[in-house]
Amino acid sequence: MRPRTFLNLVKNTTLSQPGPKASSKLPKGALHPVSLPVSEALETLKINMAGFIKRPRDLLSKLDAMDVAPLSYILVYIPFRQGHHDYVNPDLHLSVNRTQLYLAKNL
């Protein structure tokens, strides 16, 4: 997945209101594999938080000095419906281009 697409998805997922309560069961239907290691996902936390600041340029020079250490993490599958060009989650107002996701398998 393209970096800009990934960061937009991370930001929109963070800002979305939670939907129905999470289930410990996997959803029915096809699942897309998760290929992002936790260590790499954690690297996006500072960038994601900086995006919420009104003037992120003021913070960019300080990002390297910041430490972000989550206490825990969990993998959550978000269900998407297959549309003509996108996978869509209408509850969270999220969409992912199907072609980009398909091509990301080759990375």
Order of alpha helices (4+ residues) and beta strands (2+ residues): alpha-alpha-alpha-beta-beta-beta-alpha
